């Protein structure tokens, strides 16, 4: 039995969150994590272009995270918060849904 489309959407959002986190991390452990393959297998969108599109959007998000404007944070960046917001964004939702009929 094939998973529901809403479940596939959730898996792709989780994939995007993981991808964003690895883009901001220098941790080799994360870079070698097999989570991406797991999500690709369970979501099974069939079109590899969705993964390329999400990878690109995650990288763009990671590269554009701005330093905090709060003086006490000394210009540090909220990487996790930004990646979580990206994974829950309407923009990502639309990107994922654009691959539903392909």
Steps between C-alpha positions, in 0.01 A plus 500: 500500500637838397532775763254787487610813320485700824748257655730535200484879539600467866793277414620748240478782756707291741747430219522876438561570869782245510650640181495855633668392823776318313555807283576713807701231677865417464444173685621205293260273686204692359652521153525118490157433649278270293176678597466643149494154347246384757264789421550454125407133534194543721358805321568345158407800288660331201628826352851574628452864404299559819806413708721726290248783539476454876879472531537827311236677711659372822843618392360840404329525840816400686716749313257783568453462875557844645678578826278589794426869540478458877814656644540236775543229233812665354396441138460123539255322272193293594574210267260246646215751524552607140509140376185413696322804358612402150371144544161632610474778241226544243772542237636151568147363519427642154826363362422151626141510373618611158647149458178316592374466145837430336 
